[in-house]
């Protein structure tokens, strides 16, 4: 088998195959973003079926949230907005750091001028 034949075989493997997954997992975030900008979904880390299922799952979670929010009387605790399903290659949103008791104390002193 020539190198060319091997390359053609690898390029035509299904996107969800172990070989293609291993090749994609070696990509840096910048390379992955470049592929996404070029509009080549077949080079994504998930197959199109998995992407569609994740989208459907996110939609169902949003509908459930809306249904509960609309039908509540507002007196109880509000449900949390659902997080989208984590997808490979997509970094999670950064959460804001929580204010600790010590941080609140320092902030209180700074505001009142007793730093």
The first five atom37 places (N, CA, C, CB, O) and aatype in JSON, in Angstrom:
{
  "aatype": [20, 20, 20, 20, 20, 20, 20, 20, 20, 20, 20, 20, 20, 20, 20, 20, 20, 20, 20, 20, 20, 20, 20, 20, 20, 20, 20, 20, 20, 20, 20, 20, 20, 20, 20, 20, 20, 20, 20, 20, 20, 20, 20, 20, 20, 20, 20, 20, 20, 20, 20, 20, 20, 20, 20, 20, 20, 20, 20, 20, 20, 20, 20, 20, 20, 20, 20, 20, 20, 20, 20, 20, 20, 20, 20, 20, 20, 20, 20, 20, 20, 20, 20, 20, 20, 20, 20, 20, 20, 20, 20, 20, 20, 20, 20, 20, 20, 20, 20, 20, 20, 20, 20, 20, 20, 20, 20, 20, 20, 20, 20, 20, 20, 20, 20],
  "atom_mask": [
    [1, 1, 1, 1, 1],
    [1, 1, 1, 1, 1],
    [1, 1, 1, 1, 1],
    [1, 1, 1, 1, 1],
    [1, 1, 1, 1, 1],
    [1, 1, 1, 1, 1],
    [1, 1, 1, 1, 1],
    [1, 1, 1, 1, 1],
    [1, 1, 1, 1, 1],
    [1, 1, 1, 1, 1],
    [1, 1, 1, 1, 1],
    [1, 1, 1, 1, 1],
    [1, 1, 1, 1, 1],
    [1, 1, 1, 1, 1],
    [1, 1, 1, 1, 1],
    [1, 1, 1, 1, 1],
    [1, 1, 1, 1, 1],
    [1, 1, 1, 1, 1],
    [1, 1, 1, 1, 1],
    [1, 1, 1, 1, 1],
    [1, 1, 1, 1, 1],
    [1, 1, 1, 1, 1],
    [1, 1, 1, 1, 1],
    [1, 1, 1, 1, 1],
    [1, 1, 1, 1, 1],
    [1, 1, 1, 1, 1],
    [1, 1, 1, 1, 1],
    [1, 1, 1, 1, 1],
    [1, 1, 1, 1, 1],
    [1, 1, 1, 1, 1],
    [1, 1, 1, 1, 1],
    [1, 1, 1, 1, 1],
    [1, 1, 1, 1, 1],
    [1, 1, 1, 1, 1],
    [1, 1, 1, 1, 1],
    [1, 1, 1, 1, 1],
    [1, 1, 1, 1, 1],
    [1, 1, 1, 1, 1],
    [1, 1, 1, 1, 1],
    [1, 1, 1, 1, 1],
    [1, 1, 1, 1, 1],
    [1, 1, 1, 1, 1],
    [1, 1, 1, 1, 1],
    [1, 1, 1, 1, 1],
    [1, 1, 1, 1, 1],
    [1, 1, 1, 1, 1],
    [1, 1, 1, 1, 1],
    [1, 1, 1, 1, 1],
    [1, 1, 1, 1, 1],
    [1, 1, 1, 1, 1],
    [1, 1, 1, 1, 1],
    [1, 1, 1, 1, 1],
    [1, 1, 1, 1, 1],
    [1, 1, 1, 1, 1],
    [1, 1, 1, 1, 1],
    [1, 1, 1, 1, 1],
    [1, 1, 1, 1, 1],
    [1, 1, 1, 1, 1],
    [1, 1, 1, 1, 1],
    [1, 1, 1, 1, 1],
    [1, 1, 1, 1, 1],
    [1, 1, 1, 1, 1],
    [1, 1, 1, 1, 1],
    [1, 1, 1, 1, 1],
    [1, 1, 1, 1, 1],
    [1, 1, 1, 1, 1],
    [1, 1, 1, 1, 1],
    [1, 1, 1, 1, 1],
    [1, 1, 1, 1, 1],
    [1, 1, 1, 1, 1],
    [1, 1, 1, 1, 1],
    [1, 1, 1, 1, 1],
    [1, 1, 1, 1, 1],
    [1, 1, 1, 1, 1],
    [1, 1, 1, 1, 1],
    [1, 1, 1, 1, 1],
    [1, 1, 1, 1, 1],
    [1, 1, 1, 1, 1],
    [1, 1, 1, 1, 1],
    [1, 1, 1, 1, 1],
    [1, 1, 1, 1, 1],
    [1, 1, 1, 1, 1],
    [1, 1, 1, 1, 1],
    [1, 1, 1, 1, 1],
    [1, 1, 1, 1, 1],
    [1, 1, 1, 1, 1],
    [1, 1, 1, 1, 1],
    [1, 1, 1, 1, 1],
    [1, 1, 1, 1, 1],
    [1, 1, 1, 1, 1],
    [1, 1, 1, 1, 1],
    [1, 1, 1, 1, 1],
    [1, 1, 1, 1, 1],
    [1, 1, 1, 1, 1],
    [1, 1, 1, 1, 1],
    [1, 1, 1, 1, 1],
    [1, 1, 1, 1, 1],
    [1, 1, 1, 1, 1],
    [1, 1, 1, 1, 1],
    [1, 1, 1, 1, 1],
    [1, 1, 1, 1, 1],
    [1, 1, 1, 1, 1],
    [1, 1, 1, 1, 1],
    [1, 1, 1, 1, 1],
    [1, 1, 1, 1, 1],
    [1, 1, 1, 1, 1],
    [1, 1, 1, 1, 1],
    [1, 1, 1, 1, 1],
    [1, 1, 1, 1, 1],
    [1, 1, 1, 1, 1],
    [1, 1, 1, 1, 1],
    [1, 1, 1, 1, 1],
    [1, 1, 1, 1, 1],
    [1, 1, 1, 1, 1],
    [1, 1, 1, 1, 1]
  ],
  "atom_positions": [
    [[0.86, -1.17, 0.0], [0.0, 0.0, 0.0], [0.9, 1.24, 0.0], [-0.97, 0.0, 1.23], [1.87, 1.32, 0.76]],
    [[0.58, 2.17, -0.85], [1.38, 3.39, -0.92], [0.91, 4.38, 0.15], [1.28, 4.03, -2.34], [-0.16, 4.21, 0.74]],
    [[1.73, 5.41, 0.38], [1.37, 6.45, 1.36], [0.12, 7.18, 0.91], [2.53, 7.45, 1.55], [-0.72, 7.57, 1.72]],
    [[-0.01, 7.37, -0.4], [-1.17, 8.06, -0.94], [-2.45, 7.27, -0.65], [-1.01, 8.3, -2.46], [-3.46, 7.84, -0.25]],
    [[-2.4, 5.94, -0.87], [-3.57, 5.11, -0.6], [-3.95, 5.15, 0.88], [-3.3, 3.66, -1.05], [-5.13, 5.19, 1.22]],
    [[-2.95, 5.13, 1.75], [-3.21, 5.2, 3.19], [-3.87, 6.53, 3.55], [-1.91, 5.03, 3.99], [-4.83, 6.56, 4.32]],
    [[-3.35, 7.64, 2.98], [-3.93, 8.95, 3.24], [-5.38, 9.01, 2.79], [-3.11, 10.05, 2.55], [-6.22, 9.55, 3.5]],
    [[-5.69, 8.47, 1.61], [-7.06, 8.47, 1.09], [-7.97, 7.64, 1.99], [-7.09, 7.93, -0.36], [-9.1, 8.04, 2.25]],
    [[-7.48, 6.51, 2.45], [-8.28, 5.68, 3.36], [-8.6, 6.42, 4.65], [-7.55, 4.38, 3.67], [-9.74, 6.39, 5.13]],
    [[-7.6, 7.09, 5.22], [-7.81, 7.81, 6.47], [-8.76, 8.99, 6.27], [-6.48, 8.31, 7.04], [-9.62, 9.25, 7.11]],
    [[-8.61, 9.7, 5.15], [-9.47, 10.86, 4.9], [-10.93, 10.46, 4.71], [-8.99, 11.62, 3.68], [-11.82, 11.27, 4.96]],
    [[-11.2, 9.25, 4.28], [-12.57, 8.84, 4.02], [-13.17, 7.98, 5.13], [-12.63, 8.08, 2.73], [-14.21, 7.35, 4.94]],
    [[-12.53, 7.97, 6.28], [-13.11, 7.3, 7.43], [-14.31, 8.11, 7.93], [-12.06, 7.12, 8.56], [-14.35, 9.32, 7.73]],
    [[-15.29, 7.46, 8.58], [-16.42, 8.22, 9.13], [-15.95, 9.19, 10.21], [-17.49, 7.27, 9.7], [-14.97, 8.89, 10.9]],
    [[-16.6, 10.33, 10.37], [-16.16, 11.33, 11.35], [-16.11, 10.81, 12.78], [-17.07, 12.52, 11.3], [-15.29, 11.28, 13.57]],
    [[-16.97, 9.84, 13.12], [-16.99, 9.35, 14.48], [-16.06, 8.16, 14.71], [-18.38, 8.97, 14.85], [-16.08, 7.58, 15.79]],
    [[-15.25, 7.8, 13.72], [-14.32, 6.67, 13.89], [-13.24, 7.02, 14.92], [-13.67, 6.29, 12.54], [-12.96, 8.19, 15.18]],
    [[-12.66, 5.98, 15.51], [-11.63, 6.18, 16.54], [-10.42, 6.92, 15.97], [-11.2, 4.84, 17.13], [-9.84, 7.76, 16.65]],
    [[-10.05, 6.62, 14.74], [-8.88, 7.27, 14.14], [-9.12, 8.76, 13.93], [-8.52, 6.62, 12.8], [-8.28, 9.58, 14.28]],
    [[-10.29, 9.11, 13.37], [-10.59, 10.52, 13.14], [-10.73, 11.26, 14.46], [-11.88, 10.67, 12.31], [-10.31, 12.41, 14.57]],
    [[-11.32, 10.62, 15.46], [-11.45, 11.24, 16.78], [-10.08, 11.51, 17.37], [-12.28, 10.36, 17.72], [-9.84, 12.58, 17.93]],
    [[-9.16, 10.54, 17.26], [-7.81, 10.73, 17.79], [-7.09, 11.86, 17.07], [-7.0, 9.42, 17.66], [-6.38, 12.64, 17.7]],
    [[-7.27, 11.96, 15.75], [-6.64, 13.05, 15.0], [-7.2, 14.41, 15.42], [-6.84, 12.84, 13.49], [-6.44, 15.37, 15.59]],
    [[-8.51, 14.49, 15.6], [-9.13, 15.75, 16.0], [-8.77, 16.14, 17.42], [-10.64, 15.67, 15.85], [-8.64, 17.32, 17.72]],
    [[-8.62, 15.15, 18.3], [-8.3, 15.46, 19.69], [-6.91, 16.06, 19.83], [-8.4, 14.2, 20.53], [-6.61, 16.66, 20.86]],
    [[-6.07, 15.92, 18.83], [-4.74, 16.51, 18.87], [-4.74, 17.96, 18.41], [-3.79, 15.7, 18.0], [-3.72, 18.64, 18.53]],
    [[-5.87, 18.44, 17.89], [-5.94, 19.82, 17.41], [-5.91, 20.8, 18.58], [-7.21, 20.05, 16.57], [-6.47, 20.53, 19.64]],
    [[-5.26, 21.92, 18.36], [-5.3, 22.98, 19.36], [-6.62, 23.74, 19.19], [-4.07, 23.96, 19.22], [-7.33, 23.55, 18.2]],
    [[-6.94, 24.59, 20.15], [-8.19, 25.36, 20.09], [-8.21, 26.27, 18.85], [-8.36, 26.2, 21.37], [-9.26, 26.46, 18.23]],
    [[-7.05, 26.83, 18.5], [-6.98, 27.72, 17.33], [-7.23, 26.95, 16.04], [-5.61, 28.42, 17.27], [-7.94, 27.43, 15.16]],
    [[-6.65, 25.75, 15.92], [-6.87, 24.94, 14.73], [-8.32, 24.51, 14.62], [-5.95, 23.7, 14.74], [-8.89, 24.49, 13.53]],
    [[-8.92, 24.18, 15.75], [-10.32, 23.77, 15.75], [-11.22, 24.94, 15.33], [-10.74, 23.24, 17.14], [-12.16, 24.75, 14.56]],
    [[-10.93, 26.14, 15.83], [-11.7, 27.33, 15.45], [-11.55, 27.62, 13.96], [-11.26, 28.55, 16.27], [-12.51, 28.0, 13.3]],
    [[-10.33, 27.44, 13.43], [-10.1, 27.67, 12.01], [-10.95, 26.71, 11.18], [-8.6, 27.51, 11.67], [-11.51, 27.11, 10.16]],
    [[-11.04, 25.46, 11.59], [-11.87, 24.49, 10.87], [-13.33, 24.89, 10.94], [-11.67, 23.08, 11.44], [-14.06, 24.76, 9.96]],
    [[-13.77, 25.37, 12.09], [-15.17, 25.78, 12.24], [-15.49, 26.97, 11.34], [-15.47, 26.12, 13.71], [-16.57, 27.04, 10.76]],
    [[-14.55, 27.9, 11.22], [-14.77, 29.08, 10.37], [-14.83, 28.7, 8.9], [-13.68, 30.12, 10.59], [-15.54, 29.33, 8.12]],
    [[-14.08, 27.66, 8.51], [-14.09, 27.25, 7.11], [-15.37, 26.52, 6.75], [-12.89, 26.36, 6.82], [-15.6, 26.23, 5.58]],
    [[-16.21, 26.22, 7.73], [-17.5, 25.61, 7.45], [-17.4, 24.17, 7.02], [-18.19, 26.39, 6.4], [-18.04, 23.77, 6.05]],
    [[-16.61, 23.37, 7.73], [-16.49, 21.96, 7.38], [-16.98, 21.12, 8.57], [-15.01, 21.6, 7.01], [-16.17, 20.62, 9.35]],
    [[-18.29, 20.96, 8.69], [-18.83, 20.24, 9.86], [-18.39, 18.78, 9.92], [-20.33, 20.3, 9.85], [-18.38, 18.19, 10.99]],
    [[-18.03, 18.2, 8.77], [-17.59, 16.81, 8.8], [-16.28, 16.62, 9.53], [-17.46, 16.28, 7.38], [-15.9, 15.5, 9.86]],
    [[-15.57, 17.72, 9.8], [-14.33, 17.63, 10.56], [-14.55, 17.98, 12.03], [-13.29, 18.55, 9.97], [-13.59, 18.14, 12.78]],
    [[-15.8, 18.08, 12.43], [-16.11, 18.36, 13.83], [-15.78, 17.17, 14.7], [-17.58, 18.74, 13.98], [-15.54, 16.07, 14.2]],
    [[-15.77, 17.39, 16.01], [-15.42, 16.31, 16.92], [-16.56, 15.33, 17.12], [-15.0, 16.87, 18.25], [-16.32, 14.2, 17.56]],
    [[-17.78, 15.71, 16.82], [-18.92, 14.81, 16.91], [-19.47, 14.63, 15.51], [-20.01, 15.35, 17.88], [-19.27, 15.47, 14.63]],
    [[-20.16, 13.53, 15.3], [-20.84, 13.34, 14.02], [-22.04, 14.28, 13.97], [-21.28, 11.85, 13.83], [-22.44, 14.85, 14.98]],
    [[-22.6, 14.43, 12.78], [-23.76, 15.32, 12.64], [-24.94, 14.8, 13.46], [-24.16, 15.45, 11.16], [-25.72, 15.59, 14.0]],
    [[-25.08, 13.48, 13.56], [-26.17, 12.91, 14.35], [-26.04, 13.31, 15.81], [-26.19, 11.38, 14.22], [-27.02, 13.68, 16.45]],
    [[-24.83, 13.24, 16.34], [-24.61, 13.61, 17.74], [-24.84, 15.1, 17.95], [-23.2, 13.23, 18.17], [-25.4, 15.49, 18.98]],
    [[-24.43, 15.93, 17.0], [-24.67, 17.38, 17.11], [-26.17, 17.67, 17.1], [-23.97, 18.13, 15.95], [-26.65, 18.5, 17.88]],
    [[-26.91, 16.99, 16.23], [-28.35, 17.2, 16.16], [-29.04, 16.74, 17.45], [-28.95, 16.45, 14.96], [-29.93, 17.42, 17.94]],
    [[-28.62, 15.61, 17.98], [-29.19, 15.14, 19.24], [-28.91, 16.11, 20.39], [-28.65, 13.76, 19.59], [-29.77, 16.34, 21.23]],
    [[-27.72, 16.66, 20.42], [-27.38, 17.64, 21.46], [-28.25, 18.89, 21.3], [-25.87, 18.01, 21.39], [-28.7, 19.47, 22.29]],
    [[-28.48, 19.32, 20.06], [-29.34, 20.48, 19.82], [-30.77, 20.22, 20.24], [-29.3, 20.86, 18.35], [-31.42, 21.1, 20.82]],
    [[-31.27, 19.02, 19.97], [-32.63, 18.67, 20.37], [-32.73, 18.63, 21.89], [-33.04, 17.3, 19.77], [-33.71, 19.11, 22.47]],
    [[-31.71, 18.06, 22.55], [-31.71, 18.0, 24.01], [-31.73, 19.4, 24.6], [-30.48, 17.23, 24.51], [-32.47, 19.66, 25.54]],
    [[-30.91, 20.31, 24.05], [-30.89, 21.69, 24.54], [-32.26, 22.35, 24.35], [-29.8, 22.51, 23.83], [-32.73, 23.08, 25.22]],
    [[-32.89, 22.11, 23.21], [-34.21, 22.7, 22.94], [-35.25, 22.19, 23.92], [-34.65, 22.4, 21.51], [-36.07, 22.96, 24.42]],
    [[-35.22, 20.89, 24.21], [-36.17, 20.32, 25.16], [-35.97, 20.89, 26.56], [-36.05, 18.8, 25.2], [-36.94, 21.15, 27.27]],
    [[-34.72, 21.07, 26.97], [-34.44, 21.65, 28.28], [-34.94, 23.09, 28.35], [-32.93, 21.59, 28.59], [-35.48, 23.51, 29.37]],
    [[-34.76, 23.85, 27.26], [-35.25, 25.23, 27.22], [-36.78, 25.27, 27.29], [-34.76, 25.94, 25.94], [-37.35, 26.09, 28.02]],
    [[-37.45, 24.38, 26.55], [-38.92, 24.33, 26.59], [-39.43, 23.97, 27.97], [-39.45, 23.33, 25.56], [-40.41, 24.54, 28.45]],
    [[-38.77, 23.02, 28.62], [-39.16, 22.65, 29.98], [-39.0, 23.83, 30.93], [-38.33, 21.45, 30.47], [-39.87, 24.07, 31.77]],
    [[-37.9, 24.57, 30.8], [-37.66, 25.74, 31.64], [-38.74, 26.79, 31.42], [-36.27, 26.34, 31.35], [-39.28, 27.35, 32.38]],
    [[-39.05, 27.06, 30.16], [-40.07, 28.06, 29.84], [-41.43, 27.62, 30.38], [-40.16, 28.29, 28.32], [-42.16, 28.44, 30.96]],
    [[-41.77, 26.35, 30.21], [-43.05, 25.84, 30.68], [-43.18, 25.98, 32.19], [-43.22, 24.38, 30.27], [-44.23, 26.41, 32.68]],
    [[-42.16, 25.64, 32.93], [-42.2, 25.75, 34.39], [-42.26, 27.21, 34.81], [-40.97, 25.05, 35.02], [-43.0, 27.56, 35.73]],
    [[-41.49, 28.08, 34.15], [-41.46, 29.5, 34.5], [-42.81, 30.16, 34.24], [-40.36, 30.21, 33.7], [-43.29, 30.93, 35.08]],
    [[-43.42, 29.88, 33.12], [-44.69, 30.5, 32.76], [-45.82, 30.03, 33.67], [-45.04, 30.2, 31.29], [-46.7, 30.81, 34.02]],
    [[-45.8, 28.78, 34.05], [-46.9, 28.22, 34.85], [-46.69, 28.31, 36.35], [-47.1, 26.78, 34.48], [-47.51, 27.79, 37.11]],
    [[-45.64, 28.96, 36.79], [-45.45, 29.12, 38.23], [-46.12, 30.42, 38.68], [-43.93, 29.13, 38.6], [-46.31, 31.34, 37.89]],
    [[-46.47, 30.47, 39.95], [-47.14, 31.67, 40.47], [-46.16, 32.75, 40.9], [-48.03, 31.3, 41.63], [-46.58, 33.84, 41.27]],
    [[-44.87, 32.47, 40.85], [-43.86, 33.47, 41.19], [-43.54, 33.56, 42.65], [-44.3, 34.78, 40.72], [-42.67, 34.33, 43.04]],
    [[-44.22, 32.78, 43.49], [-44.0, 32.86, 44.93], [-42.9, 31.91, 45.38], [-45.27, 32.55, 45.68], [-42.22, 32.18, 46.38]],
    [[-42.71, 30.83, 44.67], [-41.68, 29.87, 45.03], [-40.33, 30.26, 44.45], [-42.06, 28.47, 44.57], [-40.17, 31.34, 43.87]],
    [[-39.38, 29.37, 44.61], [-38.08, 29.67, 44.04], [-38.11, 29.45, 42.53], [-36.98, 28.81, 44.69], [-38.77, 28.54, 42.03]],
    [[-37.38, 30.29, 41.83], [-37.36, 30.21, 40.37], [-36.44, 29.08, 39.93], [-36.89, 31.56, 39.76], [-35.41, 28.83, 40.55]],
    [[-36.81, 28.39, 38.87], [-35.91, 27.35, 38.36], [-34.69, 27.98, 37.69], [-36.65, 26.43, 37.36], [-34.76, 29.09, 37.16]],
    [[-33.6, 27.26, 37.73], [-32.38, 27.77, 37.09], [-32.48, 27.55, 35.59], [-31.11, 27.07, 37.66], [-33.04, 26.56, 35.12]],
    [[-31.94, 28.51, 34.85], [-31.89, 28.39, 33.4], [-30.99, 27.21, 33.03], [-31.38, 29.71, 32.73], [-29.9, 27.08, 33.59]],
    [[-31.42, 26.34, 32.11], [-30.61, 25.16, 31.81], [-29.32, 25.52, 31.07], [-31.42, 24.17, 30.99], [-29.29, 26.41, 30.22]],
    [[-28.27, 24.8, 31.41], [-26.99, 24.95, 30.71], [-27.04, 24.12, 29.43], [-25.78, 24.51, 31.62], [-27.61, 23.02, 29.44]],
    [[-26.46, 24.61, 28.34], [-26.42, 23.78, 27.13], [-25.55, 22.54, 27.36], [-25.88, 24.59, 25.93], [-24.63, 22.55, 28.18]],
    [[-25.85, 21.49, 26.64], [-25.07, 20.27, 26.74], [-23.63, 20.56, 26.33], [-25.69, 19.14, 25.86], [-23.39, 21.23, 25.32]],
    [[-22.7, 20.05, 27.1], [-21.29, 20.3, 26.77], [-20.94, 19.57, 25.48], [-20.37, 19.84, 27.92], [-21.29, 18.41, 25.28]],
    [[-20.23, 20.28, 24.62], [-19.81, 19.72, 23.34], [-18.3, 19.76, 23.25], [-20.46, 20.49, 22.16], [-17.67, 20.68, 23.77]],
    [[-17.71, 18.79, 22.59], [-16.26, 18.8, 22.43], [-15.8, 20.01, 21.63], [-15.78, 17.51, 21.76], [-16.45, 20.39, 20.66]],
    [[-14.71, 20.6, 22.03], [-14.15, 21.73, 21.32], [-14.74, 23.06, 21.72], [-14.33, 21.54, 19.87], [-14.26, 24.1, 21.29]],
    [[-15.78, 23.05, 22.54], [-16.41, 24.29, 22.99], [-16.06, 24.47, 24.46], [-17.98, 24.26, 22.77], [-16.4, 23.63, 25.29]],
    [[-15.39, 25.56, 24.76], [-15.0, 25.79, 26.14], [-16.2, 26.26, 26.95], [-13.86, 26.83, 26.22], [-17.02, 27.02, 26.44]],
    [[-16.32, 25.82, 28.19], [-17.46, 26.25, 29.01], [-17.35, 27.74, 29.35], [-17.54, 25.42, 30.3], [-16.26, 28.31, 29.37]],
    [[-18.5, 28.35, 29.62], [-18.51, 29.76, 29.99], [-17.81, 29.95, 31.32], [-19.96, 30.29, 30.06], [-17.9, 29.11, 32.22]],
    [[-17.1, 31.05, 31.42], [-16.44, 31.36, 32.69], [-17.46, 31.93, 33.66], [-15.26, 32.37, 32.47], [-18.26, 32.8, 33.31]],
    [[-17.43, 31.42, 34.86], [-18.36, 31.93, 35.86], [-17.68, 33.05, 36.65], [-18.82, 30.79, 36.82], [-16.47, 33.04, 36.86]],
    [[-18.48, 33.99, 37.06], [-17.95, 35.11, 37.85], [-17.56, 34.59, 39.23], [-19.0, 36.27, 37.97], [-18.27, 33.77, 39.81]],
    [[-16.43, 35.05, 39.75], [-16.03, 34.59, 41.08], [-17.02, 35.07, 42.13], [-14.61, 35.07, 41.42], [-17.54, 36.18, 42.06]],
    [[-17.28, 34.22, 43.1], [-18.21, 34.55, 44.18], [-17.5, 35.4, 45.23], [-18.8, 33.27, 44.83], [-16.31, 35.25, 45.47]],
    [[-18.26, 36.29, 45.84], [-17.72, 37.18, 46.86], [-17.7, 36.44, 48.2], [-18.56, 38.49, 46.97], [-18.74, 36.02, 48.71]],
    [[-16.5, 36.29, 48.74], [-16.36, 35.61, 50.04], [-16.59, 36.61, 51.17], [-14.96, 34.94, 50.17], [-16.67, 37.81, 50.94]],
    [[-16.68, 36.08, 52.38], [-16.86, 36.96, 53.55], [-15.67, 37.91, 53.7], [-17.04, 36.12, 54.84], [-15.84, 39.09, 54.0]],
    [[-14.47, 37.37, 53.48], [-13.27, 38.21, 53.62], [-13.25, 39.29, 52.53], [-11.98, 37.33, 53.53], [-12.9, 40.44, 52.79]],
    [[-13.63, 38.9, 51.31], [-13.69, 39.86, 50.22], [-14.72, 40.94, 50.47], [-13.99, 39.17, 48.92], [-14.5, 42.11, 50.15]],
    [[-15.86, 40.55, 51.05], [-16.9, 41.52, 51.38], [-16.42, 42.5, 52.44], [-18.16, 40.81, 51.87], [-16.71, 43.69, 52.38]],
    [[-15.66, 41.98, 53.4], [-15.1, 42.83, 54.46], [-14.14, 43.87, 53.87], [-14.37, 41.97, 55.52], [-14.21, 45.05, 54.21]],
    [[-13.25, 43.43, 52.99], [-12.29, 44.34, 52.35], [-13.04, 45.37, 51.5], [-11.28, 43.55, 51.47], [-12.72, 46.56, 51.54]],
    [[-14.03, 44.92, 50.75], [-14.81, 45.83, 49.92], [-15.53, 46.87, 50.78], [-15.82, 45.05, 49.07], [-15.58, 48.05, 50.43]],
    [[-16.09, 46.44, 51.9], [-16.79, 47.35, 52.8], [-15.83, 48.42, 53.32], [-17.41, 46.58, 53.97], [-16.19, 49.59, 53.39]],
    [[-14.59, 48.01, 53.69], [-13.61, 48.98, 54.18], [-13.19, 49.96, 53.1], [-12.39, 48.27, 54.73], [-13.0, 51.15, 53.37]],
    [[-13.03, 49.45, 51.86], [-12.64, 50.33, 50.75], [-13.72, 51.36, 50.45], [-12.34, 49.5, 49.5], [-13.42, 52.53, 50.2]],
    [[-14.97, 50.93, 50.47], [-16.08, 51.85, 50.18], [-16.2, 52.91, 51.27], [-17.41, 51.08, 50.06], [-16.49, 54.07, 50.97]],
    [[-15.98, 52.54, 52.51], [-16.12, 53.48, 53.61], [-14.84, 54.26, 53.92], [-16.56, 52.75, 54.85], [-14.79, 55.03, 54.87]],
    [[-13.83, 54.07, 53.11], [-12.6, 54.85, 53.26], [-11.68, 54.43, 54.38], [-12.96, 56.25, 53.46], [-10.78, 55.19, 54.75]],
    [[-11.86, 53.27, 54.91], [-10.98, 52.8, 56.01], [-10.07, 51.69, 55.5], [-11.82, 52.28, 57.22], [-9.91, 50.65, 56.14]],
    [[-9.46, 51.93, 54.33], [-8.57, 50.92, 53.74], [-7.33, 50.88, 54.56], [-8.25, 51.21, 52.25], [-6.42, 50.1, 54.26]]
  ]
}
